Amino acid sequence: MAAQPPPGPHAVEARFASLCKELGVDGGVAGEAAALLEEGKGALLASPSFGSRSPEDAERLCFAFVLYCAAKLKGRKESAAVRLCEILKGCKIKYDEFFKESQQLGLKIDKILGSRYGPDWEGRLELKQLESLVNLLTDASRFYRKAYNELFSSAITDQEPGSTTNTPDYILFGWLLFLVLRSKSPELFKDLVSCIHGLVAVLAILLIHVPAKFRSFTIEVKETEKGVDLIASLCHNYHTSEDRLREMMAKSRKAIEDLFSKKALSASECTTDNLDKIDTDGLIYFQGLLDNECFQSNLEKMEKLRDTTSWEGELDLKLFLLNNDHILSTENSSGGSTNLGSSKRVFETLASPTKTIRNMLTVPSSPSSPANVGSVKTVQMTPVTSAMTTAKWLREVISSLPEKPSSMLQQFLSSCDRDLTDDVTKRVSIVLEAIFPTKTSADRGGSIGLNCANAFDIPWAEARKMEASKLYYRVLEAICRAESQNNNVNNLTPLLSNERFHRCLIACSAELVLATHKTVIMMFPAVLESTGLTAFDLSKIIENFVRHEETLPRELKRHLNSLEEQLLESMAWERGSSLYNSLVVARPALTSEINRLGLLAEPMPSLDDLVVRQNIHAVGLPTTPSKKRAAGPGLVEPPVERLPTRAQTRVLAGHDKNDPQSPKRPCSESRNTVVDRNLQTPPRKQSHLVSSSLKAKWHPLQSTFASPTVSNPVGGKEKCAEITVQIFFSKILKLAAIRIRNLCERVKHVEQTERVYNVFKQILDQQTALFFNRHIDQLILCCLYGVAKVSQLPLSFKQILQNYKKEPQCKPEVFLSIYIGSRNRNGGLGSRHVDIISFYNEVFVSAAKPFLVALIPGARAEDKNANSQVPGSPKPSPFSNLPDMSPKKVSSSHNVFVSPLRQTKMDALLSPSSRSFYACIGEGTHAYQSPSKDLAAINSHLNSTSRRVNTRINFDMVSDSVVAGSLGQPNGGSALDPASAFSPLSKKRKPDS
C-alpha cells in the first residue's frame, strides 16, 4: 500500500484550531500552541517517528504534545489552562502512547523548545514524573479492584472494568476516600508501598461499614476468640505492616471526621450487624457513613476534593478506577512486569562470574529467546506483589537489625591504624540526611519538587534513613569479613578509610530502599546527585553488594542489574564521568581527546560541602571539620584520592610539563566484575591481561577504590586505573555480547553474531574514543549494519531499527540523537546531534573500516589498511606527513599531471572496499559499479603511446618548480623543502569552486 501524502498545511492548522475550540483552550494558550506547531510541524509530522501509525494518529499525537507544551510551559499560570487528561481525551490518546511518543517528538524540536522556553523545558514539562505517577496509580487501582473482588460478593462486583454506569458505589467510595487521603497528605503517598497501605486501610474501613451480606472473604482469615482479626488477616494476605496499616487507618479516621463532621466511635461499643463475627478490639466505627440516606451526598463531597495538587491535577485520578483501559494500551495492560523473561536472562548471565563471552555468543536454547518469547509461560509478579514482598524483606530482615554497627563490625573498624567507628557513623548520618532530608523545605531554603527529596514526609524519611543505615552496616560487615579472608589483603585501613567506597555503599543502600518502596520522587540518578558521586563510581560497588548480601530479594537484584546496565551502556560514558580520570592513566593515548572534549570529572564534594549544601549541620548531626584542619576529636575526612589533573594528563601522554592549561579534577574510579580486557594500549600486553583477568573472579576492593595513579596495593606492577578500566571494559563486552546475540536473533542472522561481536570488541580496543559521550547500542547497531554490508546481506538499517525497537532497553534517542563533536566559527568546541545513519556515514565508517575490511574473504593486506590505495592509482606523496595538495605527474613519457580531488567530491570515488560500507538512501549504481576497472581504464588511456591527447591542458596556474618539488625530483632535480613546495601553491592557486 502506497504511503499517503502528508496533510496540507492549512488543513492541519484548521484541524488544530478546531481541537482547541472543542477543548475550550484559552486564547493565549491556543495561540502559543499554534505558533509552536507552525514552527515545528515539518519535523513533528515526519512519518519515520511513528512507525506503523496512521497519518491521522501521528497528527493527533503531535497536536497533544504541542498543546501540552504550550499549556505547561507558557500558560499554566492561567486559570483556564487545559489539563493533560483533557488533551488526551480530546485527542483519543492513551497515556502510555503519549509518554512514549513525546520522547521522540521532544527530540525532533529540541532546539525550537529550547529557544522558546529555555534549556530547562524538559524538566518543567515533568513528563517522566507524570509517567511514573500514572504507572503507580495504575498498579494501585488494579490492586484495589482485585482486592475488593476478593473481599466482597459478586453481587456488587460483577461489571466490566471499563464501565462507568455499573461501577458499585461502594468501590467508588473507597477509591475516592483514598484520593482524599492523598490530597490531604500528598507527601505521604509518593511511593507504591505507602499507597497500598492506604488502600488496605480503606478496604478495612469498607469491611466494617459495608452491609455484612455483601462480604465474601476469599482470602486466608486470621481468627481470635472474639472473631476474625481483620487487621491481621489483611496484613497477612497483602504483606502490609500492621503498624503502618493502623497509622493509615488513623489518618483515614481524621479525614472522615473533618470531611463529614462525624464522630468516630469505638467499634466494640457499637451494636450493628456489620460487625458480626469481627473482633472489634482497636477498630473504629462511623454511624451512618454508608447509610442510604446520606451516602450520595457523602460521595459528592469527596468528588469535589480530588485532583487538588498542582502536578497531579494534570490527571483525572477517578479515571484510573472507572476506565483503566483508557490509561494504558492493550499490550501494556497485563499488570505484570514487561519483558520479565528477557530481564531475568540478562541478570542471570551478568550475575554469574563463571559464564564467559563465548557462552553468550552461542545460540540460546532457552525458550525465553526473543524469537519465541510469546510461547513462554512464566509466573509473573505484579508490581504491587513485588513491592510488598521486598518491603516485607526490608521490614523483617533489615529493620530488626541494631541501629549501630555490630560488635564484629566495630572490631574491624577499631583494628585499623586508628579507630574509624565514629567516622563511619557520622558519615552515614550526613550522607543519608542529604538523600532523605528531614528538615522542612522552608528550613532548607527549597520548594517541593517532583524529583526532589523536599517532598518527603518527615516520619517516612526518618524510617527510610534507618532502613538504609542498617542495610549499609550489614553489607559493610560482610565485605570486611570477605576482604579479611583474602590472602592478598593484610590491612583493611586503606579500604575502610576510603571516602568514595563508603559513600558508594551508602548510596547503593539508599537506592535499594527507594526501589523497594517504588517512589515517584527521587528517581535514579537523584541519589548520585545528592551524594556527589558519578555513575562510574556507583558501578564499582554493585556486584560486591549483591555478592555480600545473600538475602537480597530477586526483584532488588534485578533492579541493581537494571541500574548496572544503565551505567554501562551510557551513563558512565557521559561528560563528567570519573571513568575518564582513570582512562587518562590507563590509556595515555586517549588523553588529548579526553582533554579536548572536556570529559574529566569534577572533584567529589567533601562531607563539609554536603553539610553546607543541605544546611543540616545544626540539628542532631555532627559538625564536620574542614578538610584543611588537622585531626581532632570530630570527624576528620581521610585524604581524598587525587586523580590526575588536566596538566598531569598531558605529562602522562608525553606532553610538555609546563602546559599552561588549568588543572582538572580529583575523583576515584573503576568497576568491579569479570572477564576480558579491551583497551587502547599495546595489543600484546592487552591480550595477556585479557587471559589473566578471565581467570580471576574479582579483584580486592582495595584495588578497585584506590587512587588510579598508584600501583596495585595488593601486588602487581599495574596501576589501579588499569585494573578498574579492565574490569569495566570486560563488563561492557559482556553486556554487548548479550545484546548483539539478541539483536542477531531478531534479524534472523544468528550466524553473524560472533563477527559483529568481534568488530565491536576491536572498536572498544582500538577506537575507544567512539564511545565517548555515546550509547553502546549506537555502536552495536553500526557494527551489525557494517558486517551486513561487507557480508552482502539483504539487511537495511530500517530493518535493524525495527527489530531494535522491540528490545526492552530501546529508547528513541539512541538512534535519533547521536553526539558528534564539531568546531564552531570561533574555533571552540561545539557539538551537534545526528541520526544513526548520519553518524554511521560521517564517523563510524572511517574509524571501523580496517575491522570491516578484515571480514572480507580474500581481502589483500593493503586493502585492510585504512589508507590503502586503489590498484593502479598514482603513488602517494613522499611527504606523507604533510597535506598532499600538489598535482602529480603520472607518466614519464607524457607531460600529464593529475591534481588531487577536492574533499567535497571524495565520496564519489571511494575504493571498492570503502564505498561498500556506507549507508545510502536511494543510491544509484550506474556510475560506480566497478570503480577499480574504471580507474584502471583511465590510467591505461593516459599511459597509452598509440594515441595523442588532442585536448590542450593549461598548467599555467602552477609553476614547473612547484610541480618538480612536489614530485620529489622525478627527473633528477634536487629535492625541495616540503614546506616551500606548498607555499607558492596556496598563493597562486585559485580556490576550488
VEXDO-272061 format. One line per field, with one value per residue (C-alpha): residue in one letter; x, z, y. Coordinates in pm, whole numbers. Layout:
// residues N
rest	[A_...]
px	[X_...]
pz	[Z_...]
py	[Y_...]
This chain:
// residues 993
rest	[M_A_A_Q_P_P_P_G_P_H_A_V_E_A_R_F_A_S_L_C_K_E_L_G_V_D_G_G_V_A_G_E_A_A_A_L_L_E_E_G_K_G_A_L_L_A_S_P_S_F_G_S_R_S_P_E_D_A_E_R_L_C_F_A_F_V_L_Y_C_A_A_K_L_K_G_R_K_E_S_A_A_V_R_L_C_E_I_L_K_G_C_K_I_K_Y_D_E_F_F_K_E_S_Q_Q_L_G_L_K_I_D_K_I_L_G_S_R_Y_G_P_D_W_E_G_R_L_E_L_K_Q_L_E_S_L_V_N_L_L_T_D_A_S_R_F_Y_R_K_A_Y_N_E_L_F_S_S_A_I_T_D_Q_E_P_G_S_T_T_N_T_P_D_Y_I_L_F_G_W_L_L_F_L_V_L_R_S_K_S_P_E_L_F_K_D_L_V_S_C_I_H_G_L_V_A_V_L_A_I_L_L_I_H_V_P_A_K_F_R_S_F_T_I_E_V_K_E_T_E_K_G_V_D_L_I_A_S_L_C_H_N_Y_H_T_S_E_D_R_L_R_E_M_M_A_K_S_R_K_A_I_E_D_L_F_S_K_K_A_L_S_A_S_E_C_T_T_D_N_L_D_K_I_D_T_D_G_L_I_Y_F_Q_G_L_L_D_N_E_C_F_Q_S_N_L_E_K_M_E_K_L_R_D_T_T_S_W_E_G_E_L_D_L_K_L_F_L_L_N_N_D_H_I_L_S_T_E_N_S_S_G_G_S_T_N_L_G_S_S_K_R_V_F_E_T_L_A_S_P_T_K_T_I_R_N_M_L_T_V_P_S_S_P_S_S_P_A_N_V_G_S_V_K_T_V_Q_M_T_P_V_T_S_A_M_T_T_A_K_W_L_R_E_V_I_S_S_L_P_E_K_P_S_S_M_L_Q_Q_F_L_S_S_C_D_R_D_L_T_D_D_V_T_K_R_V_S_I_V_L_E_A_I_F_P_T_K_T_S_A_D_R_G_G_S_I_G_L_N_C_A_N_A_F_D_I_P_W_A_E_A_R_K_M_E_A_S_K_L_Y_Y_R_V_L_E_A_I_C_R_A_E_S_Q_N_N_N_V_N_N_L_T_P_L_L_S_N_E_R_F_H_R_C_L_I_A_C_S_A_E_L_V_L_A_T_H_K_T_V_I_M_M_F_P_A_V_L_E_S_T_G_L_T_A_F_D_L_S_K_I_I_E_N_F_V_R_H_E_E_T_L_P_R_E_L_K_R_H_L_N_S_L_E_E_Q_L_L_E_S_M_A_W_E_R_G_S_S_L_Y_N_S_L_V_V_A_R_P_A_L_T_S_E_I_N_R_L_G_L_L_A_E_P_M_P_S_L_D_D_L_V_V_R_Q_N_I_H_A_V_G_L_P_T_T_P_S_K_K_R_A_A_G_P_G_L_V_E_P_P_V_E_R_L_P_T_R_A_Q_T_R_V_L_A_G_H_D_K_N_D_P_Q_S_P_K_R_P_C_S_E_S_R_N_T_V_V_D_R_N_L_Q_T_P_P_R_K_Q_S_H_L_V_S_S_S_L_K_A_K_W_H_P_L_Q_S_T_F_A_S_P_T_V_S_N_P_V_G_G_K_E_K_C_A_E_I_T_V_Q_I_F_F_S_K_I_L_K_L_A_A_I_R_I_R_N_L_C_E_R_V_K_H_V_E_Q_T_E_R_V_Y_N_V_F_K_Q_I_L_D_Q_Q_T_A_L_F_F_N_R_H_I_D_Q_L_I_L_C_C_L_Y_G_V_A_K_V_S_Q_L_P_L_S_F_K_Q_I_L_Q_N_Y_K_K_E_P_Q_C_K_P_E_V_F_L_S_I_Y_I_G_S_R_N_R_N_G_G_L_G_S_R_H_V_D_I_I_S_F_Y_N_E_V_F_V_S_A_A_K_P_F_L_V_A_L_I_P_G_A_R_A_E_D_K_N_A_N_S_Q_V_P_G_S_P_K_P_S_P_F_S_N_L_P_D_M_S_P_K_K_V_S_S_S_H_N_V_F_V_S_P_L_R_Q_T_K_M_D_A_L_L_S_P_S_S_R_S_F_Y_A_C_I_G_E_G_T_H_A_Y_Q_S_P_S_K_D_L_A_A_I_N_S_H_L_N_S_T_S_R_R_V_N_T_R_I_N_F_D_M_V_S_D_S_V_V_A_G_S_L_G_Q_P_N_G_G_S_A_L_D_P_A_S_A_F_S_P_L_S_K_K_R_K_P_D_S]
px	[0_143_226_-28_91_133_-169_-179_-52_-377_-579_-350_-388_-764_-794_-573_-782_-1093_-941_-851_-1205_-1353_-1139_-1216_-849_-773_-694_-340_-252_-415_-219_108_39_-49_275_474_300_369_738_790_530_781_980_686_482_772_642_956_893_567_645_326_86_-158_-111_-423_-281_53_-118_-324_-8_160_-142_-147_225_225_-83_57_391_217_-15_255_543_356_1_0_-48_-373_-683_-825_-519_-614_-507_-321_-609_-844_-598_-554_-928_-994_-722_-830_-480_-384_-137_135_120_159_454_632_593_659_1022_1072_872_1075_1399_1278_1202_1450_1611_1274_1153_1486_1473_1111_1102_1461_1705_1517_1196_1217_1233_947_724_756_662_886_740_387_459_582_273_46_218_191_-180_-249_-84_-261_-604_-558_-461_-760_-1009_-863_-859_-1213_-1334_-1169_-1342_-1690_-1951_-2001_-2342_-2175_-1852_-1975_-1919_-1693_-1367_-1430_-1788_-1887_-2254_-2235_-1943_-2061_-2091_-1902_-1591_-1603_-1649_-1336_-1128_-1239_-1160_-809_-781_-893_-615_-366_-488_-458_-112_43_395_291_179_476_560_368_412_252_-33_-101_-107_-355_-575_-572_-674_-964_-1064_-1066_-1300_-1528_-1534_-1651_-1919_-2049_-2354_-2245_-2449_-2210_-1895_-1737_-1394_-1192_-864_-697_-851_-684_-923_-923_-1165_-1378_-1395_-1199_-889_-946_-611_-403_-590_-534_-167_-110_-269_-134_209_149_293_42_188_174_-174_-304_-131_-313_-644_-587_-530_-843_-1042_-925_-1006_-1360_-1415_-1304_-1492_-1827_-1830_-1887_-1750_-1552_-1686_-1518_-1642_-1661_-1926_-2146_-2414_-2463_-2489_-2191_-1957_-2092_-1814_-1541_-1302_-1373_-1084_-896_-1138_-1343_-1691_-1880_-2252_-2439_-2128_-2266_-2637_-2862_-2994_-2663_-2444_-2487_-2415_-2103_-1989_-2035_-1835_-1536_-1567_-1502_-1177_-995_-727_-623_-240_-77_111_-136_-401_-286_-455_-812_-748_-1103_-1047_-790_-1070_-1359_-1187_-845_-831_-819_-497_-278_-284_-366_-9_79_-236_-147_-35_280_633_721_999_1045_1197_1448_1544_1583_1813_2026_2056_2144_2410_2566_2543_2727_3106_3151_2991_3225_3188_3199_2891_2698_2778_2620_2260_2049_1830_1622_1256_1289_1463_1306_1207_964_909_537_501_668_452_619_486_485_481_279_448_240_332_697_691_512_731_1053_912_838_1203_1320_1084_1155_1524_1678_1464_1521_1897_2064_2083_2460_2745_2752_3027_3207_3196_3321_3609_3704_3682_3877_4154_4255_4552_4310_3959_3722_3394_3298_3392_3169_2863_2888_2942_2634_2426_2543_2509_2167_2044_2144_1938_1642_1624_1412_1402_1112_1159_1136_1419_1631_1552_1388_1050_871_960_876_1220_1332_1360_1192_860_922_710_946_849_865_1212_1333_1217_1390_1712_1706_1650_1931_2179_2107_2146_2472_2616_2512_2677_2985_3039_3005_3257_3504_3472_3533_3824_3993_3987_4157_4521_4631_4481_4675_4527_4174_4271_4308_3961_3778_3927_3832_3561_3441_3396_3175_2973_2909_2796_2562_2421_2358_2178_1962_1880_1760_1538_1390_1345_1174_910_885_885_781_1020_1396_1414_1756_2005_1888_2074_2401_2332_2258_2581_2816_2902_2923_2767_3108_3164_2845_2927_3220_3005_2700_2839_3003_2677_2486_2757_2776_2402_2281_1923_1864_1528_1531_1343_1608_1881_1701_1682_2056_2110_1895_2096_2421_2306_2223_2566_2746_2551_2567_2584_2946_3041_2882_3085_3198_3225_3515_3578_3775_4002_4103_4135_4397_4612_4537_4528_4756_4688_4333_4441_4438_4089_3954_4101_3979_3622_3642_3527_3714_3513_3491_3614_3380_3227_3352_3128_3165_3018_2722_2657_2662_2454_2179_2205_2195_2473_2258_2014_2140_2425_2797_2984_3224_3568_3726_3949_4236_4205_4429_4297_4091_3807_3550_3506_3820_3799_4068_4278_4084_4242_4358_4312_4541_4474_4449_4808_4922_4738_4941_5259_5136_5073_5424_5335_5513_5506_5470_5146_4952_4609_4425_4424_4117_3977_4016_3797_3832_3730_3682_3440_3436_3329_3467_3640_3822_4018_3979_4155_4373_4721_4968_4777_5026_5004_4625_4587_4789_4573_4258_4351_4471_4158_3941_4091_4004_3656_3719_3988_4004_3809_4129_4244_3905_3878_4245_4376_4416_4773_4915_5030_4809_4820_4775_5061_5149_5303_4975_4832_4490_4345_4443_4268_3950_3928_4000_3711_3477_3555_3501_3154_3090_3186_2964_2660_2734_2759_2412_2259_2435_2309_1952_1959_2106_1829_1567_1702_1739_2113_2243_2542_2676_2673_3040_3153_2955_3089_3449_3413_3261_3544_3810_3647_3645_4008_4150_3892_3776_3703_3398_3227_3282_2950_2762_2548_2694_2380_2470_2797_2623_2374_2653_2861_2569_2498_2866_2902_2583_2724_3056_2878_2637_2332_1993_1963_1883_1919_1541_1504_1768_1596_1254_1389_1590_1271_1148_1439_1348_1628_1533_1498_1434_1729_1965_1906_1768_2020_2388_2664_2916_3188_3242_3413_3222_3314_3539_3736_3583_3448_3086_2856_2570_2345_2254_2059_2213_2267_2447_2667_2744_2849_3028_3209_3178_3291_3624_3706_3588_3699_4006_3797_3524_3769_3929_3598_3602_3720_4042_4097_4455_4675_4682_4301_4291_4483_4256_4478_4533_4549_4324_4519_4662_4641_4943_5189_5138_5345_5684_5588_5314_5311_5204_4885_4919_4789_5019_4948_5135_5295_5151_5361_5732_5682_5389_5354_5035_4961_4671_4550_4417_4039_3865_3743_3384_3397_3592_3287_3229_3550_3592_3773_3550_3603_3539_3234_3063_3049_2839_2468_2298_1935_1820_2176_2234_2479_2528_2846_3004_2959_3333_3547_3871_3805_3718_4038_4245_4097_4173_4534_4573_4434_4668_4975_4893_5153_4932_4723_4778_4580_4415_4274_4522_4556_4654_4912_4991_4839_5120_5492_5726_5942_5649_5549_5906_5935_5609_5712_6043_6288_6126_6354_6671_6631_6720_6472_6287_6181_5829_5701_5828_5667_5322_5355_5361_5068_4849_4927_4884_4619_4261_4023_3811_3469]
pz	[0_-109_162_198_128_429_511_365_587_601_674_965_1113_1070_1247_1530_1574_1582_1855_2068_2031_2122_2438_2534_2537_2647_2358_2476_2514_2181_2005_2161_2067_1709_1676_1812_1570_1276_1362_1423_1215_944_1191_1406_1125_971_937_1050_1409_1435_1282_1165_1295_1050_950_1150_1468_1414_1371_1690_1886_1755_1846_2201_2251_2118_2318_2641_2589_2535_2832_3070_2969_2883_3013_3332_3550_3375_3540_3208_3115_2973_3163_3016_3085_2887_2599_2574_2598_2319_2100_2188_2301_2587_2849_2772_2398_2468_2706_2463_2155_2340_2385_2008_1944_2203_2037_1699_1811_2097_1958_1898_2250_2395_2210_2308_2666_2782_2814_3111_2914_2954_3334_3350_3142_3419_3178_3339_3681_3544_3367_3695_3873_3605_3642_4022_4020_3753_3964_4276_4110_3975_4319_4475_4228_4266_4646_4652_4446_4694_4992_4865_4696_4321_4359_4373_4185_3856_3595_3307_3413_3173_3275_3426_3495_3661_3893_4250_4468_4749_4542_4409_4761_4874_4581_4638_5009_4908_4679_4966_5182_4902_4869_5243_5277_4927_5061_5226_4909_4676_4676_4587_4925_5107_4854_4910_5285_5232_5009_5253_5527_5304_5247_5623_5667_5394_5555_5879_5723_5415_5498_5608_5336_5072_5236_5084_5220_4966_5146_5433_5759_6098_6387_6760_7030_6952_6578_6266_6334_6047_6062_6098_5810_5575_5673_5617_5273_5135_5307_5483_5810_6096_6249_5923_5849_6182_6114_5780_5943_6194_5907_5736_6056_6082_5714_5757_6074_5900_5578_5705_6055_6205_6535_6544_6783_6929_6729_7044_7180_6871_6806_6433_6201_6003_6290_6329_6360_6362_6651_6717_6954_6835_6549_6497_6350_6197_6244_5914_5696_5422_5502_5201_5325_5317_5101_4777_4940_5103_4761_4606_4884_4811_4436_4497_4687_4440_4193_4406_4399_4124_3932_3995_3868_3515_3565_3620_3915_3918_3567_3695_3862_3623_3289_3334_2968_2866_3062_2900_2560_2532_2516_2842_3040_3170_3504_3510_3463_3098_2938_3253_3076_2894_3206_3401_3141_3128_3505_3545_3277_3424_3781_3716_3708_3560_3226_2954_2644_2433_2610_2529_2160_2117_2010_2327_2354_2624_2535_2657_2336_2167_1873_2075_2388_2320_2383_2724_3031_3322_3664_3658_3974_3955_4054_4372_4468_4401_4605_4902_4921_4905_5162_5384_5349_5442_5738_5873_5786_5786_6026_6303_6296_6552_6472_6531_6391_6528_6762_6476_6253_6539_6580_6214_6240_6564_6438_6166_6210_6404_6526_6241_6420_6486_6133_5985_6199_6148_5774_5729_5916_5692_5361_5441_5557_5213_5049_5290_5436_5749_5767_5611_5271_5426_5669_5384_5154_4888_4748_4694_4356_4163_4175_4499_4849_4989_4915_5167_5475_5769_5962_5634_5560_5912_5865_5527_5670_5942_5690_5465_5751_5883_5536_5492_5820_5733_5389_5518_5778_5514_5289_5575_5653_5291_5241_5562_5438_5112_5125_4932_5186_5507_5627_5584_5671_5309_5223_5542_5532_5166_5144_4798_4896_5194_5002_4717_4965_5139_4807_4693_5020_4989_4626_4722_4993_4741_4487_4746_4810_4439_4488_4213_4353_4396_4092_3983_3938_4201_4469_4283_4270_4644_4736_4482_4311_3942_3762_3724_4100_4177_3921_4135_4423_4264_4210_4553_4710_4550_4637_5002_5077_5028_5141_4882_4709_4342_4247_4411_4234_3910_3999_4058_3731_3553_3711_3613_3253_3252_3392_3141_2832_2855_3195_3264_2919_2977_3023_3383_3450_3668_3411_3208_3502_3506_3129_3114_3344_3197_2833_2788_2412_2486_2698_2426_2308_2664_2734_2401_2477_2842_2975_3307_3630_3885_4239_4459_4712_5065_5363_5451_5111_5167_5507_5362_5058_5268_5559_5801_6046_6320_6426_6563_6318_6380_6274_6003_6024_5717_5510_5580_5956_6147_6302_6606_6810_6535_6209_6002_5640_5512_5232_4908_4638_4379_4019_3756_3680_3325_3336_3472_3199_2938_3115_3118_2747_2685_2652_2795_3173_3153_2959_3078_3082_3410_3622_3630_3898_4157_4160_4210_3974_3847_3820_3963_3777_3544_3224_2927_2868_2560_2565_2364_2486_2318_2186_2305_2665_2641_2517_2812_3052_2891_2957_3308_3402_3279_3547_3835_3977_4125_4245_4609_4673_4785_4424_4296_4509_4543_4366_3992_3980_4243_4186_4283_4667_4678_4445_4080_3869_3722_3826_3986_3693_3459_3681_3715_3345_3259_3477_3346_2981_3048_3170_2858_2643_2840_2807_2439_2372_2515_2316_1994_2026_2090_1800_1560_1661_1588_1239_1177_1114_1417_1216_1218_1599_1655_1365_1495_1843_1720_1537_1849_2059_1827_1830_2209_2199_1932_1876_2232_2162_1959_2290_2440_2505_2331_2397_2336_2144_1884_1822_1822_1557_1340_1381_1276_969_873_895_692_422_385_402_129_339_238_569_578_862_867_932_1205_1380_1353_1538_1782_1888_2023_2267_2627_2656_2337_2365_2069_2146_2084_1708_1670_1864_1850_1960_1705_1807_1591_1586_1591_1395_1673_1677_2005_2075_1978_1934_1719_1728_1423_1346_1334_955_954_1243_1063_743_895_1189_1220_874_876_1226_1177_816_897_1112_850_562_758_736_355_233_34_115_46_316_155_143_517_568_622_394_123_-238_-521_-753_-1048_-891_-864_-582_-267_-199_-35_222_377_693_503_314_-36_-235_-541_-885_-971_-1297_-1396_-1699_-1759_-2136_-2138_-1979_-1789_-1432_-1205_-933_-604_-579_-366_-32_-121_-407_-230_-169_-543_-597_-293_-315_-363_-8_139_-65_16_384_355_418_127_67_-294_-423_-793_-916_-1275_-1229_-957_-1043_-1073_-977_-989_-1352_-1441_-1284_-1450_-1786_-1725_-1632_-1933_-2153_-2011_-2037_-2390_-2659_-2952_-2948_-2859_-2630_-2855_-2575_-2456_-2076_-1928_-1650_-1626_-1278_-1132_-1191_-1303_-993_-766_-961_-957_-587_-507_-709_-521_-812_-1058_-1340_-1141_-998_-643_-366_-235_118_166_324_41_-211_-74_-4_-367_-445_-180_-309_-683_-695_-721_-461_-558_-671]
py	[0_334_583_860_1213_1440_1654_2003_2283_2477_2163_2081_2428_2417_2083_2204_2519_2304_2085_2387_2520_2181_2162_2522_2618_2972_3208_3280_2913_2826_3100_2988_2626_2725_2920_2626_2389_2619_2638_2266_2084_1991_1783_1674_1522_1329_974_778_886_698_362_194_459_612_979_1066_905_1077_1412_1370_1281_1596_1808_1665_1720_2076_2172_2027_2206_2540_2494_2371_2596_2914_2911_2705_3013_3091_2950_2832_2627_2289_1976_1681_1443_1670_1695_1319_1259_1510_1355_998_900_672_790_537_611_981_937_705_924_1250_1143_1130_1446_1635_1525_1644_2001_2023_2340_2505_2430_2545_2877_2944_2820_2791_2499_2351_2291_1914_1929_2178_1950_1687_1409_1148_1214_1209_880_731_859_711_374_394_478_217_-51_73_77_-276_-396_-219_-367_-718_-698_-557_-853_-1088_-929_-860_-1077_-1091_-929_-588_-657_-807_-538_-458_-291_-3_56_389_323_-19_54_-13_290_121_57_413_548_363_490_848_815_708_1015_1238_1093_1169_1527_1589_1429_1432_1387_1061_883_930_560_245_75_369_374_4_56_340_126_-166_77_190_-174_-229_68_-66_-411_-251_-27_-214_-433_-780_-950_-816_-951_-1260_-1347_-1545_-1477_-1657_-1536_-1497_-1553_-1489_-1596_-1287_-1340_-1251_-1044_-801_-617_-934_-1102_-809_-778_-1149_-1158_-830_-826_-498_-378_-382_-66_127_-4_120_453_479_392_672_918_789_840_1202_1266_1128_1334_1655_1589_1458_1610_1266_1148_824_563_259_-40_-252_-13_-31_-291_-346_-643_-512_-604_-955_-1218_-948_-890_-523_-452_-144_-69_248_293_589_582_630_663_437_464_504_840_1029_806_1004_1339_1195_1071_1416_1583_1360_1424_1793_1733_1507_1621_1919_1903_2108_1840_1559_1797_1707_1368_1258_1027_895_761_512_316_375_329_172_66_432_477_210_43_-327_-451_-275_-356_-700_-568_-777_-667_-636_-833_-1031_-1327_-1112_-918_-1239_-1385_-1072_-1062_-1427_-1400_-1088_-1208_-1533_-1488_-1835_-1753_-1636_-1425_-1740_-1880_-1565_-1579_-1921_-1955_-1989_-2291_-2128_-2077_-1720_-1627_-1323_-1536_-1745_-1540_-1532_-1903_-1897_-1930_-1762_-1679_-1300_-1096_-779_-452_-448_-804_-728_-407_-561_-873_-670_-428_-728_-838_-490_-484_-833_-883_-535_-332_-587_-518_-285_86_98_-113_-466_-581_-760_-452_-236_-479_-436_-57_-33_-264_-15_219_439_371_457_380_743_846_576_654_1029_990_775_1036_1318_1133_985_1326_1455_1178_1176_1528_1551_1930_2117_2275_2622_2543_2415_2705_2490_2410_2083_1938_1627_1473_1627_1489_1801_1631_1352_1315_1358_1040_849_990_903_543_515_658_397_115_238_276_-75_-224_-32_-163_-518_-519_-335_-606_-880_-703_-666_-1036_-1134_-893_-1006_-1366_-1268_-1378_-1068_-826_-772_-444_-306_51_173_44_147_496_546_813_713_348_432_687_441_175_420_539_182_104_413_336_-12_135_379_99_-119_145_238_614_855_1116_1082_856_736_902_1152_954_1022_1395_1403_1224_1385_1056_976_680_518_544_355_88_-25_-146_-309_-659_-665_-553_-841_-1091_-994_-960_-1314_-1246_-974_-1045_-1129_-812_-594_-790_-720_-353_-341_-524_-267_15_-151_-178_195_275_55_150_528_699_610_749_1089_1405_1447_1074_964_691_943_1023_657_635_910_696_356_472_776_776_893_1187_1452_1357_1348_1690_1830_1726_1834_1498_1477_1459_1736_1666_1468_1713_1667_1596_1964_2050_1816_1976_2327_2229_2069_2314_2020_2095_2245_1976_1647_1600_1625_1933_1826_1988_2136_1916_2155_2118_1883_1565_1632_1493_1549_1365_1407_1312_1081_1220_1228_1016_1264_1172_1318_1681_1808_1926_1590_1401_1583_1475_1115_1140_1270_1641_1940_1960_2336_2326_2630_2463_2478_2163_1947_1730_1465_1155_780_508_166_-109_-444_-754_-1016_-1106_-969_-652_-441_-111_116_31_-205_-507_-767_-652_-637_-990_-1112_-913_-1045_-1403_-1331_-1142_-1425_-1645_-1415_-1378_-1036_-802_-693_-375_-205_-216_-107_207_301_611_540_669_432_77_-213_-218_-597_-680_-649_-376_-250_83_72_264_-20_-275_-73_11_-353_-470_-204_-287_-656_-571_-365_-665_-897_-672_-610_-985_-1037_-754_-850_-1204_-1090_-845_-1101_-1341_-1080_-1000_-1376_-1368_-1556_-1676_-1317_-1288_-1358_-1140_-844_-903_-918_-586_-427_-569_-430_-88_-85_-194_34_309_370_737_631_553_898_1075_794_487_139_39_302_119_-220_-106_31_-285_-503_-293_-276_-654_-695_-467_-646_-981_-864_-947_-801_-616_-246_-1_31_-341_-330_-38_-201_-503_-295_-114_-448_-470_-378_-121_67_444_673_900_606_622_975_1184_1081_1313_1435_1678_1985_2320_2647_2960_3084_2760_2647_2302_2257_1964_1851_1550_1346_1031_684_679_1014_901_577_755_1053_895_519_401_583_453_93_38_-178_-413_-445_-498_-781_-969_-977_-1321_-1299_-932_-830_-688_-343_-342_-399_-75_221_431_173_295_184_-52_136_480_713_662_868_1174_1109_1372_1164_1368_1680_1754_1613_1911_1918_1771_1456_1354_1017_935_967_995_1235_1576_1477_1572_1476_1716_1574_1556_1815_1684_1767_1514_1241_1025_987_792_572_243_-60_-180_166_251_-76_20_336_355_533_619_578_544_475_215_324_524_316_-48_-108_191_-11_-109_249_383_114_209_575_502_277_551_812_590_478_578_480_792_1156_1372_1628_1841_2102_2120_2456_2427_2797_2815_2600_2661_2385_2425_2364_2054_1922_1984_1809_1507_1473_1521_1278_1396_1405_1753_1847_1782_2083_2157_2019_2336_2555_2323_2407_2778_2903_2675_2827_3177_3122_2857_2972_2841_2545_2641]
